[in-house]
Amino acid sequence: MSEPQSVEAAGQNVSFQYELIRKGIHMMSLSIPVGYYFISQSTALLILVPLMLAFLVGDLLRTFHQPSFELYQRVFGRMLRAHEKTQQKKTLNGATWVLLSAVFCVLVFPKLITITAFAILIISDTTAALIGRRFGTKKFNDKTLEGTSAFIVSAAIVILFTPKVQHIAAEYVIAMVSGIVGAVAEVFSFNIIDDNFAIPVAIGLAMWLMYALFLPELNIYLLDG
């Protein structure tokens, strides 16, 4: 999430050092799209659904069970944002949202689209957050122009390495436009839904629609087997 330094001052209270740690953990989620390339939908769900449920239970415990909340604070305290340090606002943590969106995308989208959408989420969201926090000055909607620009540039790089049906130019254009849709979703998802869910779903829907409109002859289920 492309948060400028002023957002931290406004109450996020996570130093850049701990933001690096948070995003390092976030980058571990890259194992989801990479791993999904090699396994079936059913196997992916067999792994992801129990993980998602475990994280949901953890969120419920820290929200409604005081000893669990205190343990959560002791272990992760310096990496937590302001809204994660209170039980008053009932929220899910970022990892839970990542797993929720992974399960949704695996269930709904063709594998080719899920891999692309999720790879952009992990890499571009991380890039946007770090560039936005470090160099962001032009703030809008609690994001920065620099962070959003970094999202789009990194998405373009990711797209060079994600699966395609025939590797024709139009597929790269579709993926790039979808990446920009993901950047827009990141900006405008604020206070509506977590961007770990909004970004891959927006990218997935955009890709699916554009393949159907402009390349209907291509089999986007090629990787699904």
N, C-alpha and C positions, 0 to 999 in steps of 0.2 A: 504494500500500500504506500503510495507516494506521499508520505507525510513530511511537511517542512519542519524546520527546527522550531518555528513558532507554535506548531501544534503541541510539541513537547512542553513548551513553556505554558501553554494553555491548560495543561493538566494531564498529558499522557505520561510524563514522568519516567520515561525510559531513556537512558543515556544512549549515545550512538554505539558505544561498546556493547551494551546489552542488546541493542537492535541488531548488531551483527550476529550475536549468538542466536537470537530469535530467528533470524533469516537463515542462519546455518542449519538450524533444526528444520525450518520450512523446506530447505533445499533437499532434505532427505526424502521428501515426498515425491521427488523426481523418480523414485523407484516405482511409483504407481504406473505412469505411462510407459516407462521402459519395460517393466515386468509384464504389463498387459500385452505388449507386442508378442510375447512368447507363449502366452497361456490363453485358454479359452475364456469365454464370458462366464461360464458356470464356475470355473476354478477361481477366477478373479473375485466373483461374488462370495465364494466360500471363504476367501481370505478377508475381504473388505467388510462384509456385513458384521461378523463377530467383532472386528476391530472398532467399527463404528458404534456398535452397541456398548462395548466396553468404555469408550470415551464418553458416550452419552450418560452412562451410569456414573462415571467419574464426575461429570459436570453436575449431575443431580446431587451427588454426595457433597461436593464442595459448596453447593448452593443452599442445601437444606440441612446439612449435618455439620454442626459447628466444629467438632474435632477434625473432620476431614478438611474443612475450610482452613483451619489453623495450620495443618500439615502442608496444605497446598501453598499457603503464604510463606512458610518457612523454607520450602524447597525452591520455589520459583519466584519469590518476592521481588527481587531486583529486575526481573524480566517482565513483570506484569504491568499492564497499562492501568490507568486510573479505574476504568469500569470493571477490571478484573480483580480489583482489591476490595471490592465490596460485595455483600450478599444482597444489598437492596435492589440492584438491577439484575434481573434473571437473564443471564446471557450464556451462550455456548462459547467455548474457547476456539481459537483458530484451527487447531488440529481436528476438532470435532467437525467443524464446517468443511474442512478439506475432505474428510472421510464421507460426510453426507453427500457432498457434490460428486465425489468419485463413484459412490454407489449409484447415484442418480444418472450420471453420464454413462456408466457401463450398462445400466439397464435400458436406457432410452436411445442412445446414439450408436451408430456403427462404430466399430473399433477404430477405424482410420480417423474419424472425427474426434473421438474421445481422446486418443493419444495426442493429437495436435492441440486440442483445447487445453488439456491438462498440462502438457509441456509448457505452453505459453503461460498458463497460470503460475506455475512454480518458478520459472526462470524470469519472466517479465515482471511479475509482481514483486519478486525479490529485488530485481534491478531498479524498478521504479521507487521502491521504498528507500533503498540506500542512497540513490542519486538525489531523490527528493529531500531526504533528511540532511544530506551533506551539502548540497549545492542549491537547493530550492529557494527561490526568492519570489517568484511570481505565483502567488497563492490564489486558488479558486476552489470553492466547495471543499475546503480542508485538504486539497491536493495541491500539487505544484505543476507548472508548465514543464519544468525540467524533468520531474519524475514521470509525467505522462509521456513526454518525448522519449525518455529512456525506455519506457514500456514498449512503445511502438518500434523503436530501433531494435531492441532485443528480440521482440516477437518476429521481426523480419529475418533475423539470424536463425532463430529456432525453426522457422518454417523451411529453411534450406535443408534441414535434417529430418523432418518428420515425414511419415509415409505419404505417398501419393498413389493414385490408380495407374496413371500413365506418365507422370512427370511432364505433362505438357504445361505451357505457359499459363493457360487459363486456371489451372489448379493452384498455381502459386499466387495468382491475383486473387482468387477466391479466399485463400488462406490469409493473405495479407489484409484484405478488406475485413475479414472476420477478426483478425488481430486488433484492428483499429476499433471495431465494435466492442471488443473486450476492454480496450483502454477506456472507451466512453462508459461502459458498464462499471468499471472501477471507480470512476469519478462520481457518477450519479447514483451508485448503490448506497452511498453514505446515508446512515440513519434509516435505511429501508431494509436491506438485507446484507449480510456479510459478503465482502467481495470475493472471498474464497469460494462462494457458491455462485455469485452473480457472474463472475468472469468466465468460467468454463461453460456455463449454461448459455450465456449470450453468444460466445464464440461458436458453440456447437449448433445452436439454432440458426445462426447466420450462415455457417458453412453448409448445413443440410439444405436450407432454403436455396442458396445460390447454386449448389450442385444440381438440385431439382430443376431450377429455372434455366441454367445456362449449359449444364453438361448432363442432361438426363440420360444420355446414352452410356455414361460410365457407371460401372458397378462399384458403388462406394462400400458395398458389403464384401469386397474382395478379401479382406483380412479376417472376416468373421468365420470363414470356413463352412 
